[in-house]
Amino acid sequence: MILYHGTSASRLQSILKEGLVPNKPGNWKGKLASRWGYVYLSAAFPALYATYASREGDQGVILEVDVAGIDLYPDEDFLWSAGLKKRPKNLDRWRHVAMDSLNHMGTVAVKGVAPDRILRHREIGNDFFMASRIGADLSVSPTAYKVLGPQYRKRIEVFMDGGYDAVQIQQAKDEWGV
């Protein structure tokens, strides 16, 4: 199974050498804080995560990851959206709903990804229009994934296959009056 991870170009060489290694603390702060010890992967929202990771002038990058045989855990935001009152400190006891998290929210957590599982990467730059074109929706939720997930998954595949070049983006901007 193929999933994606959004990050910044400044982290790319380290990731390609060491793999995706959980940070302490996570990249997200406040109510959206990510759980320490996990890396988050998405079927549809890596452009959002790349945009967030590159918010200080860096370039956004999307990594394509083969997760076959890697233990998956639910995104704790999925558990929270299902009614869990407190975010769990450890996702191990929730592994049985990892595929539900992926199928209904488009995101899962893993405890790391070896470098040989990263199949390819592509920069999205720091053009938010480009990122939004391929799924930098600011609302990662079960509802957003149900409505927009199939469209975003297809756009990510097209992007990773080399689609959406500068000419196509400019044409879309002109067409939309941006």
Stockholm file with secondary structure:
# STOCKHOLM 1.0

chainA/1-178         MILYHGTSASRLQSILKEGLVPNKPGNWKGKLASRWGYVYLSAAFPALYATYASREGDQGVILEVDVAGIDLYPDEDFLWSAGLKKRPKNLDRWRHVAMDSLNHMGTVAVKGVAPDRILRHREIGNDFFMASRIGADLSVSPTAYKVLGPQYRKRIEVFMDGGYDAVQIQQAKDEWGV
#=GR chainA/1-178 SS CEEEEEEEHHHHHHHHHHCBCCCSSCSCCGGGCCCTTCEEEESSCHHHHHHHHTTTSCCEEEEEEECTTCCCEECHHHHHHTTCSSCCSCCGGGGGGHHHHHHHHSEEEESCBCGGGEEEEEEEETCHHHHHHTTCCSCCSHHHHHHHHHHHHHHHHHHHTTCSCHHHHHHHHHHHTC
#=GC SS_cons         CEEEEEEEHHHHHHHHHHCBCCCSSCSCCGGGCCCTTCEEEESSCHHHHHHHHTTTSCCEEEEEEECTTCCCEECHHHHHHTTCSSCCSCCGGGGGGHHHHHHHHSEEEESCBCGGGEEEEEEEETCHHHHHHTTCCSCCSHHHHHHHHHHHHHHHHHHHTTCSCHHHHHHHHHHHTC
//
